[in-house]
């Protein structure tokens, strides 16, 4: 039983972090979901289905959290939602204009992801983590076709958001 937990935890925390945007909060969600699964371990074959059940539980917990809370940004973190504050770039490593453009793109993508619904963001994040459509469908409790639709719409929304952000035009 410890084997699936050890294999699933790093990915589970990364997934929860991508949905809630706060690593500490993500770790708490994952811990709560793992504990809930272990309490009901007799009902499931955790060696076989534990990872899928854990990701589904995390998704549901994040959806529930999202409906109860609104995220706020502290001004103490220099306006950055990830709490990292501003860092001085190593000018020898990356030219400043390239670093500025990369940072602007990173922030735009992060902002665009927050405009997506939790299910769309979950499908997109799980796809980016390398999960197959069938696995994602089981984790989210939807059909494989629905996963493809969620990912397609999420990508389309992100493309429209980024296009509008960088060109000032809305795409069709």
N, C-alpha and C positions, 0 to 999 in steps of 0.2 A: 504494500500500500504506500509506503514511503517513496517508492520509485516514481510513481506518477506525479506525486506532489512535487518532488525535487525537479522533475522535468518540466512541469507545468508552471511553477511559480514565476520564473523570470519573464516568460512571455505573458503570463496573466497580469503581472504588475505593469509591464509595458503597455499592454492593451488598456487596462483600467486608467493608467496615467494619460493615455491619448484621449480617453473619453472625458475625464474630469479635469485634466490640466494641472494636477497637483499631486506630486509623487507620494507625499505623506498620506494624503486622503486616499490615493489609489491603493497604497499598501494596506490601509485600514479596511477598505472595501474587499480586497482580496482575502485578507485574514478572516473577515466576517463570513465571506462566501465559502471558504475552505472549512471553517468550523461548522457551518450549517450543513455542508455536504457530509462531513465526518459524523455528525450527529445522526444522520439518516443513511449511513453507510450500508446498513443491512438491506436497504431497498434497492441498491444499485450494484453493478459490477464496476467498481471504481477503477480497477486496472484497465478495463476496456473502455469505459465511457466517462471516466472521471474528468478528463480534460475538456470534453465537450460540455459536460454538465457545469463545470466550473466557469467556462467562458459564457455560457448562457446565463448563469447566475449573476456574473459580473455585469453583463449587458442589462439585465433586468434591474439590478441595484443602481446602475448609473442612470437608467431611464427614470427610475423612481426618484433618485436624487435630483435629477435635472428638473423634474416637475415640481419639486418642493423648494429649491433654492435658486437664487440668481447669483451668478459669479460677480465678484467685485475685484477691482484692481487697486492695490495699495499704492499711494503716491510715494511711500518710503522706498519703493523698488525702482525709482526713476521711471515710472510709467510702464515698465515691462510686465506683462501678465505672467511670465514664467518665474518672476522673482529673482532673476539673476543679476539685475542691475547692469549698468553699461560697463563694458570692458574695453581697454585700450588694445587696439589691434597691433600685431607684430607687423610693422610696415615692410620688413624685409621678406616676409612670407607671402603676403597677398597685397597687390596694389590697392591703395585706399578706395579708388572708384569701384573696383571689382568687389571689395569687401562691403562697401555701402550698398551696392546693387544686390548682392547676395543676402544681406541682412534685410533689405527692403522686401525682397521676394519672400524670405522666410516669414517675416511678420505678416505679409499679405496672405500667404498660405494659411498661417495660423488663424488669422482673422476670418478668412474664408471658411475654414473648417468649423468655426464657431457659429456660422450662419446656417450650417446644415443641421437637420434634425438628428437626434441621437442614433436612430436606426441607420440613416444614410451614412453618418460618420463611422458607425460601428462596422458596417459592411465594407466601407472603403479602407478603414484601418486594418481589418482582418485580412483583406486582400493584399494590402501592402506588406503585411507580416508573412505572406506566402501561403496562407491557408487556401485549400481548394474550395470551390463553390459548394460542394456537398457538405463539407465540414462546417463552413460558415452558416449554411442553412440550418444545420442541426444546432449550432451554438445560438443562433438568433431565433430559432423556432419558426422558421418560414420555409417556403419551398426554394429549391435551387433556382428556379426561374425568377422568383421574387428577389433573390440575392443579385442576380444579373441585372434586374431592373433597378434595384437600389444603387448598385455600383455605377451603372450607366447614368442615372439621374444625378448622383453625387458628383461624378466627373463633369457632367454637363453644367451643373450649377457652379462648380469650382472654376471651370473655364470661363463662364459668363462673368463671374465675380472678378476674376483676375483680368479679363479683357477690359471690363469697365474700370477697374482700378488703375490700369496702366495706360489705357488709351482714352479714357473718358467717354467711351461709347458703350452702349449696352449691346450685347450680341443677340442674335435672333435664335 
